[in-house]
């Protein structure tokens, strides 16, 4: 006998397993056939009104729909409006969020949410993923971007895992005190951290598309009751594969069993949030990463970090150049009567290419060939194009800023080197510079600070003229106390003069 929930929770019952059926994919890299899959899911609902589903689509899919209108998009908008379908996550290219920079984390979700709003007219509110994309800074980021719920489950844990909890729901508390409603992976379910064959997360009541077995349903109900989980949630999220949907017999069985009920993730979260009281702080050690580091020399992974830092630096210095000049800085090769070019669109394009290079399949399936190129090749090309834009903006910005830098002309035979610090705090770092000299000017090299004091330096490479004077040199020196978001001028002088 299955009693109605006396709490009046919309007809939902306490002796049930609530089932959220989802799918994962998009068109950013592997070109999943999203339209046909969504069409098949909608048809399943049309045949059985109790069926509900969610989709973890990348934001690139929403962008594609805006460029290439799709009839199925209007059908999906209807399903979303009527509440029997939900879009979750929405990150632009579904990256391994714990392995990219925090700025990229924000831009991945922000861009995806904006595109979903434009394409489907919705605000994504649930963070739910197939492959590991959890880290301890998420509560603060998600809340500020408008998310309300987290389903803390990695449905394909081969690239990372997280802790399980004996709780129906809790508030995940971030380091800054942010609290977001979270439905965890339950402690009584299998989570293979060191599996015999491959990692496996048990979050569903059946295996694949097979109907759920009776003994498994009973185990879910009994173990949930033992842990005080009155309304257990089962979730699954396979890839967007059309044959799997067409051959799925589990949906019919769930619809017929009074102990099982389809819900969307948001619907379930709304149901349990009134009873969520406990706060849980998740330590970084509770989030494991098991990516196959070493693939193609990790060039894509390393490159994404480097390009993100360079992009942030380019944005900062382009802003400084604008503030110093009172207008957008000018590219002399694009000069126009209106007064120059701001590079807003170029920087936006560079960020987009970086986000594309962070797509998770590029990182773990890089050698796979698609459309005549490998995923790894495409990622490297996007990073190269983004870096070219960064270099263009940085060079132009620094050229404009240099007009405002004041040099000390009292030093004898000295060439200035302006060292810029893009971070907001004072720093001392080793700096590498490449120098060129006229014949006869320098026989040795020394670096001095604005007060004329010699700073530690080392000549790494040197080329000399026939008379023994230096023609070219690569020099490393310590730039002490460079102010935050500012610069400090050092001087290269002849070693004899400095001493």
C-alpha positions in Angstrom: 0.0 0.0 0.0 1.3 3.4 -0.9 0.0 6.3 1.1 -0.4 9.8 -0.2 2.0 12.3 1.3 0.2 14.1 4.1 2.3 17.2 3.5 0.3 18.0 0.4 3.2 17.9 -2.0 1.3 18.1 -5.2 0.0 14.5 -5.2 3.4 13.0 -4.8 3.7 10.1 -2.4 6.3 9.2 0.3 6.6 5.6 -0.7 7.9 6.2 -4.2 11.1 6.6 -6.2 11.1 9.7 -8.3 12.8 9.3 -11.6 14.5 12.1 -13.6 15.3 10.9 -17.1 17.9 12.9 -19.0 20.3 13.0 -21.9 23.7 14.7 -22.4 25.3 16.2 -25.5 25.3 19.0 -28.1 26.8 20.1 -31.3 29.9 22.0 -30.1 32.4 19.3 -31.3 30.9 15.9 -32.0 27.8 17.2 -33.8 25.2 15.1 -31.9 21.9 14.8 -33.8 20.1 16.9 -31.2 16.9 17.7 -33.2 16.1 14.0 -33.9 16.7 13.0 -30.3 14.6 15.8 -28.9 11.8 14.9 -31.4 11.9 11.3 -30.2 11.7 12.3 -26.5 8.7 14.6 -27.2 7.0 11.8 -29.0 7.4 9.6 -26.0 5.6 12.2 -23.9 2.9 12.5 -26.5 2.3 8.7 -26.2 2.6 8.7 -22.4 1.7 12.0 -20.6 3.4 10.9 -17.4 6.8 10.9 -19.1 9.1 13.8 -18.3 12.7 14.4 -19.2 15.6 16.8 -18.9 18.3 17.8 -21.4 21.9 18.7 -20.6 22.7 20.5 -23.9 25.7 22.7 -24.5 25.2 26.4 -25.1 26.7 26.0 -28.5 23.5 24.1 -29.5 21.3 27.1 -28.5 23.7 29.3 -30.5 23.3 27.0 -33.5 19.5 27.1 -33.2 19.6 30.9 -33.3 21.6 30.8 -36.5 19.8 27.8 -38.1 16.1 27.8 -37.0 14.8 24.4 -36.2 11.1 23.3 -36.1 11.8 21.1 -33.1 13.0 24.1 -31.1 9.4 25.4 -31.1 8.2 22.0 -29.9 10.8 22.0 -27.1 9.8 25.5 -26.1 6.2 24.2 -25.6 7.5 21.3 -23.5 9.5 23.6 -21.3 6.6 26.0 -20.9 4.2 23.2 -19.9 6.8 21.8 -17.4 7.4 18.3 -18.6 10.8 19.0 -19.9 13.8 21.0 -18.4 17.1 22.3 -19.6 19.9 21.9 -17.1 23.6 23.1 -16.8 23.8 24.9 -20.1 27.5 25.5 -20.0 28.7 26.7 -23.4 30.8 23.7 -24.2 30.3 21.4 -21.1 33.9 21.6 -19.8 35.5 19.7 -17.0 34.7 22.7 -14.7 37.2 21.7 -12.0 40.1 21.9 -14.4 39.5 25.2 -16.1 40.0 28.7 -14.7 37.4 30.4 -12.5 36.9 33.2 -15.1 36.2 30.5 -17.7 33.8 28.8 -15.3 31.8 32.0 -15.1 31.9 32.7 -18.8 31.0 29.1 -19.8 27.8 29.3 -17.7 27.0 32.9 -18.3 27.2 32.5 -22.1 25.2 29.3 -22.1 22.4 30.8 -20.0 22.2 33.9 -22.2 22.0 31.8 -25.3 19.3 29.5 -23.7 17.3 32.6 -22.9 17.5 33.9 -26.5 16.8 30.5 -28.1 14.2 29.0 -25.8 13.0 31.9 -23.6 14.0 30.1 -20.3 16.2 30.7 -17.3 18.3 27.6 -16.5 18.0 27.0 -12.8 19.4 23.4 -12.2 23.0 22.4 -12.3 23.2 18.8 -13.3 25.9 17.1 -15.3 26.8 13.8 -16.9 30.6 14.0 -16.7 32.5 15.4 -13.6 32.2 19.2 -13.4 32.1 20.0 -9.7 34.4 22.1 -7.6 34.1 23.9 -4.3 33.7 27.4 -5.8 30.4 26.4 -7.5 27.9 27.6 -4.9 28.9 31.2 -5.1 29.2 31.1 -8.9 25.9 29.4 -9.5 23.9 31.6 -7.2 25.2 34.8 -8.7 24.3 33.5 -12.2 20.7 32.6 -11.1 20.9 28.9 -10.5 18.8 27.6 -7.6 19.5 23.8 -7.4 22.4 21.3 -7.7 22.1 17.6 -8.4 25.4 16.5 -7.0 25.9 13.4 -9.2 28.5 12.6 -11.8 26.8 10.2 -14.1 29.9 9.2 -16.0 32.6 9.2 -13.3 35.5 7.9 -15.3 37.1 11.4 -15.3 36.3 12.4 -11.7 34.2 11.5 -8.6 32.8 13.1 -5.5 31.6 12.1 -2.1 28.2 10.5 -1.4 25.9 11.5 1.5 23.2 9.8 3.7 20.9 12.7 3.1 17.8 13.4 1.0 18.9 17.0 0.4 21.1 19.7 2.0 22.4 23.2 1.5 25.9 23.1 0.0 27.8 25.9 1.7 30.6 27.6 -0.2 33.7 29.1 1.4 32.1 32.6 1.2 28.9 31.4 3.0 26.8 30.9 -0.2 24.1 28.3 0.2 22.5 26.4 -2.6 20.0 23.6 -2.4 21.6 20.3 -3.3 20.4 16.8 -3.9 23.3 14.4 -3.5 24.3 10.9 -4.6 23.1 8.7 -1.7 25.5 6.7 0.4 23.7 3.4 -0.1 24.3 3.5 -3.9 27.4 2.1 -5.6 30.1 4.6 -6.6 33.1 2.9 -8.0 36.2 5.0 -7.1 38.6 2.2 -7.9 36.6 -0.2 -10.0 37.6 -3.6 -11.2 36.7 -2.7 -14.8 35.4 0.8 -15.2 34.0 3.5 -13.0 30.3 3.1 -12.5 27.8 5.3 -10.7 24.6 3.8 -9.6 22.0 6.6 -9.7 19.3 4.8 -11.7 16.9 2.0 -10.8 17.9 -0.1 -13.8 20.7 -0.9 -16.2 20.8 1.1 -19.4 17.5 0.8 -21.3 16.4 -2.4 -19.5 13.3 -2.3 -17.3 14.1 -1.8 -13.6 14.4 -5.1 -11.7 12.0 -5.8 -8.8 14.8 -6.5 -6.4 16.5 -3.2 -7.2 13.3 -1.2 -6.7 12.8 -2.9 -3.3 16.4 -2.2 -2.3 16.1 1.5 -3.2 12.9 1.8 -1.1 14.3 -0.1 1.9 17.7 1.5 1.9 16.1 5.0 1.5 13.8 4.3 4.5 16.8 3.1 6.6 18.6 6.4 5.9 15.6 8.6 6.4 15.4 9.5 2.7 11.6 9.6 2.3 11.6 10.6 -1.4 14.6 9.1 -3.2 15.5 10.5 -6.6 16.8 8.3 -9.3 18.6 9.9 -12.3 20.2 8.8 -15.5 22.0 10.8 -18.2 23.3 8.9 -21.2 24.6 10.5 -24.4 22.3 11.8 -27.0 22.0 8.5 -28.9 18.8 8.0 -30.9 18.7 4.2 -31.0 18.9 4.1 -27.2 15.8 6.2 -27.0 13.8 4.2 -29.5 14.8 0.9 -27.8 14.2 2.1 -24.3 11.7 -0.2 -22.5 12.3 1.3 -19.1 10.0 4.2 -19.6 6.9 2.0 -20.1 7.6 0.0 -17.0 8.1 3.1 -14.9 4.9 4.6 -16.0 2.9 1.5 -15.1 4.5 1.0 -11.6 2.7 3.0 -8.8 6.0 3.0 -6.9 7.8 5.0 -9.6 7.0 8.5 -10.9 8.7 10.7 -13.5 9.7 14.2 -12.4 11.9 16.9 -13.7 15.0 17.8 -11.6 13.5 21.3 -10.8 10.1 19.7 -9.8 11.9 17.3 -7.4 14.0 20.1 -5.9 11.0 22.2 -5.2 9.3 19.2 -3.6 12.1 18.6 -1.0 13.4 22.1 -0.4 11.1 22.7 2.6 12.7 19.9 4.5 16.4 20.8 3.6 17.9 22.1 6.8 21.5 20.7 7.1 24.4 22.7 5.7 27.3 20.8 4.3 30.7 22.3 3.5 32.4 20.2 0.8 36.2 20.0 1.1 38.4 20.1 -2.0 39.6 16.6 -1.1 36.0 15.4 -1.6 36.3 16.2 -5.3 38.6 13.8 -7.2 39.9 14.4 -10.7 41.0 11.4 -12.7 41.6 12.9 -16.2 44.0 11.0 -18.5 46.8 13.6 -18.1 49.5 13.3 -20.7 47.3 13.0 -23.8 49.1 14.8 -26.6 51.4 16.3 -24.1 48.5 18.1 -22.4 49.0 20.9 -24.9 45.3 21.8 -25.0 44.8 21.7 -21.2 48.0 23.8 -20.6 47.1 26.1 -23.5 43.6 26.9 -22.1 45.2 28.1 -18.8 47.8 30.2 -20.6 45.3 31.8 -23.0 42.8 32.6 -20.3 45.5 34.5 -18.4 46.6 36.3 -21.5 43.0 37.2 -22.4 42.4 38.7 -18.9 45.6 40.7 -19.3 44.6 41.9 -22.7 41.3 43.1 -21.4 42.9 44.9 -18.5 45.5 46.7 -20.6 43.0 47.6 -23.3 40.9 49.2 -20.6 43.9 51.1 -19.2 44.8 52.3 -22.7 41.2 53.5 -23.1 41.2 55.4 -19.8 44.5 57.1 -20.4 43.6 58.2 -23.9 40.0 59.2 -23.2 38.7 57.0 -26.0 39.1 53.6 -27.5 42.7 52.9 -28.4 43.6 53.1 -32.1 45.0 50.5 -34.3 47.0 52.5 -36.9 46.3 49.9 -39.6 42.5 50.3 -39.0 42.4 54.1 -38.5 39.2 55.8 -39.3 37.8 59.3 -39.0 35.8 58.2 -36.0 38.9 57.7 -34.0 40.0 54.1 -33.8 39.0 50.5 -33.1 38.1 49.2 -29.6 38.6 45.4 -30.3 35.4 44.5 -28.3 34.3 42.0 -31.0 37.8 40.6 -31.4 38.1 39.9 -27.6 34.7 38.4 -27.5 35.6 36.1 -30.4 38.8 35.1 -28.6 36.9 34.2 -25.5 34.5 32.1 -27.6 37.4 30.2 -29.1 38.9 29.6 -25.7 35.6 28.2 -24.4 35.4 25.9 -27.4 38.8 24.6 -26.7 37.6 23.7 -23.2 35.0 21.2 -24.5 35.5 18.0 -22.5 35.6 15.6 -25.5 38.6 17.5 -26.9 40.5 16.8 -23.6 39.8 13.1 -23.4 39.0 12.1 -27.0 41.5 14.3 -28.7 42.9 11.7 -31.1 39.4 10.9 -32.5 39.0 12.2 -36.1 35.8 14.1 -37.0 35.1 15.8 -40.4 38.7 15.3 -41.5 40.5 16.6 -38.5 41.2 15.4 -34.9 39.4 17.0 -32.0 42.9 17.8 -30.6 43.9 19.6 -33.8 40.7 21.7 -33.6 41.3 22.6 -30.0 44.9 23.7 -30.8 43.7 25.8 -33.7 41.1 27.6 -31.6 43.7 28.4 -29.0 46.2 29.6 -31.6 43.5 32.0 -33.1 42.6 33.2 -29.6 46.3 33.9 -28.7 46.8 35.8 -32.0 44.0 38.1 -31.0 45.4 38.5 -27.5 48.8 39.5 -28.9 47.3 42.0 -31.2 45.3 43.7 -28.5 48.1 43.6 -26.0 50.7 45.1 -28.4 48.4 47.9 -29.4 47.3 48.6 -25.8 50.9 48.7 -24.5 51.9 50.9 -27.4 49.3 53.4 -26.4 50.2 53.2 -22.7 53.9 53.8 -23.5 53.1 57.3 -24.6 52.2 58.1 -21.0 55.3 56.4 -19.4 57.9 58.8 -18.0 61.5 57.9 -18.4 64.6 59.1 -16.5 66.9 60.6 -19.1 69.8 61.2 -16.6 71.2 57.7 -16.9 74.2 57.6 -19.2 73.7 55.4 -22.3 70.7 53.6 -20.9 67.6 52.1 -22.6 64.4 51.9 -20.6 62.4 48.7 -20.0 58.9 49.2 -18.7 57.6 46.2 -16.8 53.8 46.0 -16.4 51.9 44.2 -13.7 48.3 43.2 -14.7 47.5 41.8 -11.2 46.0 44.0 -8.4 48.9 43.5 -5.9 52.5 44.5 -5.8 54.8 41.8 -7.2 58.5 40.9 -7.6 59.1 38.5 -10.5 61.9 37.3 -12.9 61.4 39.0 -16.3 62.9 37.9 -19.6 63.7 40.5 -22.3 65.2 40.3 -25.8 67.4 43.2 -26.6 69.1 44.6 -29.8 72.1 47.0 -29.8 74.0 49.0 -32.3 77.6 48.1 -33.0 80.0 49.5 -30.4 77.4 50.5 -27.8 77.5 47.7 -25.3 80.3 45.4 -24.3 78.5 44.1 -21.2 75.0 44.3 -19.8 73.6 45.4 -16.5 70.1 46.2 -15.3 69.4 49.1 -12.9 66.3 50.2 -11.1 64.9 53.8 -11.1 67.2 54.7 -8.3 70.3 53.5 -10.2 70.8 50.4 -8.1 72.0 47.2 -10.0 69.4 44.4 -9.9 70.2 40.7 -10.2 70.3 39.7 -13.9 71.6 37.0 -16.1 72.5 37.0 -19.8 70.9 33.8 -21.2 72.0 34.2 -24.8 74.2 36.6 -26.6 75.3 37.5 -30.2 78.3 39.8 -30.8 79.5 42.0 -33.6 83.0 41.6 -35.1 84.4 44.2 -32.8 83.2 42.2 -29.7 80.3 44.5 -28.8 76.9 43.0 -28.2 74.4 42.7 -31.1 71.6 40.8 -29.5 71.0 39.4 -26.1 68.3 37.6 -24.1 68.4 38.7 -20.4 66.6 37.6 -17.3 66.4 40.0 -14.3 64.4 40.4 -11.1 61.8 43.2 -11.3 61.3 44.2 -7.7 58.1 45.8 -6.3 56.2 46.4 -9.5 52.9 48.1 -8.3 49.5 46.4 -8.9 47.8 47.3 -12.2 50.8 49.5 -12.9 54.4 49.6 -14.1 58.0 50.2 -13.1 60.8 51.3 -15.4 64.1 49.6 -15.3 67.1 50.5 -17.5 69.6 48.4 -19.4 73.0 49.9 -19.4 76.6 49.0 -20.2 78.1 46.9 -17.4 81.1 49.3 -17.1 78.9 52.3 -16.7 76.7 50.7 -14.1 79.6 49.7 -12.0 
